[in-house]
Amino acid sequence: MRFKAKLPLEGLTVLNGLVGSLEKVSAVCVVYLTETSVRIVIKDSPDDIQVFAEITQARLFSEYRLESMGGNCILFEIGISNLGRALTSGRSAPLCQLKLTKRMGQPCLSFETRALEVDIVHDIPVKIMKSSEIQHYLAPEVPIPQVQLELPRGKSFRTVVDRVKGINKHVFIDTDMGGTLTFRVEADSATIKTFYTNLTPRFGSNEDKQQSKNNKACVKVDTKKLATVLSYHTTAYESAILCVIENICLVLHVFLAPRGAGTVTYYIPVLQTGPFEF
């Protein structure tokens, strides 16, 4: 089993931003290396946030060598904060190197860089897994969302959710394909609503557009979990699509920058709700 790759500054920026946002979700992740892509998965429990990121290998690395008996695929578990610290140390270096190695019999992902004329090496312990185990870390199959809206850029959504965390541990998200989204928080003596209008709906085919343009959907989610996911804005991205699947899950699909670099998808569990009115 061999893995060795050179990571230029642009690729490091993409990976460092992604890992920084994932660190808020879980302490560990699973990395799946193939000849064409790098997948990063967080799948602790169906009741927790699940994350599935896939980055195009050619957009991340300048050189890439991967060999294994498992069809040139390698799967391992790694601590996210350890990986994040290593990547942060290379932010001022024009080129870094990653490779799988062993230190005192312990498998490690070795991150090598040079800063201020000093060579820096981070040996991050990993747990090597069978490549066939990736079947346990696949994204969940969910129905077609009733509502899909492109979110505005900036931190406004995260700011609103942070402010209501102390009011109720749950927030309702009311949406429609007309481009309206409402955050609704129930308090003992009042209901607090924050409205967003003129959001861009995302349709599939023209037939789908005719069928779904009047769709509405509502989900009830954990406020802290929603705030955690909305930290995606710390990652360089092209666009973010919020997909609402009533009584099943809330999905946030983020297209990373630069264009074609890859995607990261968050699955947020929801609580059962009844019919609603805007």
Stockholm file with secondary structure:
# STOCKHOLM 1.0

chainA/1-278         MRFKAKLPLEGLTVLNGLVGSLEKVSAVCVVYLTETSVRIVIKDSPDDIQVFAEITQARLFSEYRLESMGGNCILFEIGISNLGRALTSGRSAPLCQLKLTKRMGQPCLSFETRALEVDIVHDIPVKIMKSSEIQHYLAPEVPIPQVQLELPRGKSFRTVVDRVKGINKHVFIDTDMGGTLTFRVEADSATIKTFYTNLTPRFGSNEDKQQSKNNKACVKVDTKKLATVLSYHTTAYESAILCVIENICLVLHVFLAPRGAGTVTYYIPVLQTGPFEF
#=GR chainA/1-278 SS CEEEEEEEHHHHHHHHHHHHHHTTTCSEEEEEECSSEEEEEECSCTTSCEEEEEEEHHHHCSEEEEECTTTSCEEEEEEHHHHHHHHHHTTTCSEEEEEEEEETTEEEEEEEEEETTEEEEEEEEEEEECGGGGGGGCCCCCCCCSEEEECCSSSHHHHHHHHHTTTCSEEEEEEETTTEEEEEEECSSCEEEEEECSCEECCCSHHHHHHHTTCEEEEEEEHHHHHHHGGGGGSCEEEEEEEEETTTEEEEEEEETTTTSEEEEEEEEEECCCCCCC
#=GC SS_cons         CEEEEEEEHHHHHHHHHHHHHHTTTCSEEEEEECSSEEEEEECSCTTSCEEEEEEEHHHHCSEEEEECTTTSCEEEEEEHHHHHHHHHHTTTCSEEEEEEEEETTEEEEEEEEEETTEEEEEEEEEEEECGGGGGGGCCCCCCCCSEEEECCSSSHHHHHHHHHTTTCSEEEEEEETTTEEEEEEECSSCEEEEEECSCEECCCSHHHHHHHTTCEEEEEEEHHHHHHHGGGGGSCEEEEEEEEETTTEEEEEEEETTTTSEEEEEEEEEECCCCCCC
//
